[in-house]
Structure formats: structure tokens, C-alpha cells
Amino acid sequence: MEFGTVTGQVSRRTVVLGSLSAGLLTACGSGATANPSSPGPASVAASQGPVSPGLVPTSQVPLGGGAVVSDAQGNPVVVVQPAAGQYLAYSAVCPHAGCPVSEVSQNQIICPCHGSVFSSTDGSVLGGPAPSGLTPIPVKVSGGEVVAG
């Protein structure tokens, strides 16, 4: 599944929000999995699904990439690995227009709605219209999973 592609008369936001909703429903029924059509080890498109108590297994967060998941309350979270063994998390809601970020590639978190780009090392704005960076979320690694806290 590719995010950010618009066909016909459907808006990009409708495609993204519909895809996220479908991903959440699928994940609730079958468990969260990585996107099998992801382009390489340093890039992961959004993989959704509440995974509790952990956010995501470390094996699903590639070096230089990341995964977009939901926390226990259903809030979208982007988990990244900017350096080997370093896992960070941020709110996956872009501060520009509230769209969910959809991709992490080469240590950059990308919002498909208006092109904002954020650093995976500190969540700061690298480009686009976002007025501020992504909100950090404290995480730690426990039992092979990235967990909130």
C-alpha cells in the first residue's frame, strides 16, 4: 500500500485516513505486521495497529527507518531507530494540519499531506509548512519491544 497517492476525484487526506482506518481494523483482527511491500531496510511505510503493552517489536523498526503504530489509547505514534540500538518515538500527528505522518526514510519522517519533513533524531522540522516539530514520547526497550515509558 502506498500512502500519498491520489487517483480520480478522491483527496489525498481521504486516501490516507481511509488507509489508516483499514490498517487499524486489519491489525485488530490479525495482529500488527510490517508492510511487506516496503522499499528497503532504511525505509518503512506506515504499519498500523495497537500493540499492547509494547508499541512495536524492535525487529520491525529498521535502522534509519521506523514504523507508525498506535499506543494503548489509539493515538498514532512513529517509532524510529536513527542509530543502531537507539529507539525514539514521537506523536505521528503533523503539527501543520493534523495529518498522520506515513513514512520514515533515511532518518527523515515524512508527512504526505503537505510535504513537511522531520528529523528522526529529535523530531525537529527539516522542511515544509509545519510550524513546529513532532512531540517526543518517552520510550524504552524491554523484552525485544519498544514500550512507552
N, C-alpha and C positions, 0 to 999 in steps of 0.2 A: 504494500500500500504506500503510495507516495502522497505526502501532505503538500499543500500549497498549489496543487494543480487544479485549475478551474476549467470546466468544459461547459459548453452551452450557455444557458442563462443562469446557472447556479453560482452564487457568490463564493468566494474563497472561504469566508468565515463559515458559511453553511456547510461546505465540504469538510472543513477542519472540525467543527463542532459535531457534525454527524459522525465523522470517523472516530472522534474521541468517545462519543456515546456508544457506538457499536463496539469499540475496543473494550470499554468498561463492561458492557453486558457480556461479551465473549469471555473476558477474563474472569468474571464472577462465576461463570458456568464451568470453565475448564482450567483455571489457573493462569497466571500471567506467564507469558513466554516472550523471548526476544523475537524481533521481527526477522523472519528467515530471509527476506529479500534485502536486508541491509547491505549497503555497499562496501564494506571493508572493515577491518578491525578498528580503525580510528574514527568510525562514524556509525552512529546508531540512530535510526529514526525512532519516533516515539513508540514505546511499548507500554500499554496501559494495563492497569489492574491493581486493585487493592491487594497488597501483600502484607499480612499482619502476623507477628508483631514487627518483622523487618520490612524495610522498604523494598529492597531488591537484593538478590544474591550478588556477591562481588563478581562472580563469573559472568554476569550479564552487563557489567559496566566496563567496556574496553578502555585501554589506555588511550588518552586523547579524545575519548568519546564519552557517551553517557546514555542514560535511559530516563524516559519520562514515565513516572508511575504515580500512584495515588497513595497518600498517607492513610492512616486508620480512620480519619474523618472524611475521606474522599477528596481532599484537596490535592491538586496536581503539584507534583514535586519533580524537579530534574536533579538526578544524581549523576555526578561526573567523577572522572579519575584523571585529573590533569597531569599527575606524575605517578609513577609506579607505587602502588600501595597507598596513595593519598586519595581519600574519598571525601567529596564535599557535596552539599545539597543546597538548593535554592528553591524558592517558590517558582513554579513553572508558569506563573501568570505575568505576562509582559506589562510593565507599568505604563506603557503608552496607551493601549486601548483595551487591556484586559484579555487579550488573546493568549491561548496557551502556546508556549514555545514548543517546537516539534522536532528539533534535530540538534545533535551535538556532533561537531566535526572539527578536527584539528584544534581542540581546546577552545572552540567557539560555540556558544549556544545561540541558536537562530530562531527568531520569531517569524513565521511565514506571513503574517497579516500585513505588515508594513515595512519589513526588512530590518528591524532592529537586530543588532548582534551584540552579544555579551561575552565577557571573558569567563572561562570556566574556572580560572584560578581565584577570582574574587567577586564575580558577578557584575563587575562594572560595565558600563556602556562602551562598546567599541565603535558603534556606528548606528545610524538610523534615527528615528524620531523619539525614541524612549527618553523621557526626561530624567530618569534615574536608573540605577542598576537593579538587579534582581535581589530580593530579600533572602539573606542567608538563613539556612535552617541547620541547627546543630545535629551532627550525626556521628556515629562511631561504628566500628566493625565488631561484630560479635557472632561467633559461630558461622563464619563464612557469609554473613549477610550485613548489608549496610542498614543500620537501625537508627531511628530518631533518638536523640538524646545527646 
